[in-house]
């Protein structure tokens, strides 16, 4: 919605998970980074990269990442999606 229908609203979301009562446990680190067996398609962070590549030029708002340093291109990619614009009317 931040990218399409509400350009003047602040959006804050989380690319994270919770520690579920699975056996074996699926911890936030496993959800974010993957482990190959419980997450055969990769962790959330790796799976976000192709999604974010498709969002270039669109506004997403604030996104909180768990274990943001992996994969190494996740954070630079997110920060490059839409360059910040100069704020008008704030401060003075």
Order of alpha helices (4+ residues) and beta strands (2+ residues): beta-alpha-alpha-beta-alpha
